[in-house]
Amino acid sequence: MENNQNIIFSENEIDVELMNKNTTLKAWFELNSKDNFAKKLLYKSIPIHYEFVKYQWVHRSNPTSKTFGRLICVLPNHRIISF
């Protein structure tokens, strides 16, 4: 969101379409099931070697270029999802 505003959903407000959307984390699990090289990498290192294109991780053509990634932390004991 603009200016890093939070959006908070309660459990009964979560859209089914949102739940089925392929996120970077879900795509990472999928990548690990198919790519042996990716299995050796930590989640935070994936943007160095892959880019997220059309809801999937794709191997970078130039992995030496500068990249940055963003991780969002969600604690298991939180009942509210925020992005």
C-alpha positions as CSV (number, residue, x, y, z in Angstrom):
1,M,0.0,0.0,0.0
2,E,1.0,3.6,-0.5
3,N,3.1,5.0,2.4
4,N,3.5,1.4,3.8
5,Q,0.0,1.4,5.2
6,N,-1.1,-1.9,6.7
7,I,-4.2,-3.9,5.6
8,I,-5.6,-6.1,8.3
9,F,-8.1,-9.0,7.6
10,S,-9.9,-10.9,10.3
11,E,-10.5,-14.6,9.7
12,N,-14.0,-14.2,8.4
13,E,-13.0,-11.5,6.0
14,I,-10.3,-13.3,4.1
15,D,-11.2,-13.7,0.5
16,V,-11.0,-17.2,-1.0
17,E,-9.4,-15.8,-4.1
18,L,-6.7,-14.2,-2.0
19,M,-6.0,-17.5,-0.2
20,N,-5.6,-19.3,-3.6
21,K,-3.2,-16.6,-5.0
22,N,0.3,-17.9,-5.5
23,T,2.5,-15.8,-3.2
24,T,6.3,-15.7,-3.2
25,L,6.4,-18.1,-0.3
26,K,4.0,-20.6,-2.0
27,A,6.0,-20.3,-5.2
28,W,9.2,-20.9,-3.2
29,F,7.9,-24.2,-2.0
30,E,6.9,-25.1,-5.5
31,L,10.4,-24.2,-6.8
32,N,12.0,-26.3,-4.1
33,S,10.0,-29.3,-5.2
34,K,11.3,-29.0,-8.8
35,D,14.8,-27.3,-8.6
36,N,17.7,-29.0,-6.8
37,F,19.8,-25.8,-6.8
38,A,17.0,-23.9,-5.1
39,K,16.8,-26.5,-2.4
40,K,20.3,-25.4,-1.3
41,L,19.3,-21.8,-0.9
42,L,17.6,-20.0,2.0
43,Y,14.4,-18.2,1.3
44,K,16.1,-14.8,1.7
45,S,18.7,-15.8,-1.0
46,I,16.2,-16.7,-3.7
47,P,15.9,-13.1,-5.2
48,I,19.7,-13.2,-5.9
49,H,19.3,-16.2,-8.2
50,Y,15.6,-16.0,-9.3
51,E,13.1,-13.4,-10.0
52,F,9.3,-13.5,-9.3
53,V,7.6,-13.4,-12.7
54,K,3.9,-14.1,-13.3
55,Y,3.5,-15.7,-9.8
56,Q,6.5,-18.0,-10.1
57,W,10.2,-18.0,-9.5
58,V,12.2,-17.9,-12.7
59,H,16.0,-18.4,-12.9
60,R,17.8,-15.0,-13.5
61,S,19.6,-14.6,-16.8
62,N,22.1,-12.3,-15.0
63,P,22.5,-13.4,-11.4
64,T,25.4,-11.0,-10.8
65,S,23.1,-7.9,-11.2
66,K,22.2,-6.1,-7.9
67,T,19.0,-7.2,-6.4
68,F,17.0,-6.7,-3.2
69,G,14.1,-8.6,-1.7
70,R,11.6,-8.0,1.0
71,L,10.4,-10.5,3.6
72,I,7.3,-10.1,5.7
73,C,7.3,-11.7,9.1
74,V,4.1,-13.3,10.3
75,L,4.3,-15.0,13.7
76,P,2.3,-18.2,14.2
77,N,0.5,-17.0,17.3
78,H,-1.0,-14.0,15.4
79,R,-4.6,-14.6,14.4
80,I,-4.7,-11.5,12.1
81,I,-3.0,-11.4,8.8
82,S,-1.5,-8.1,7.7
83,F,0.4,-7.1,4.6
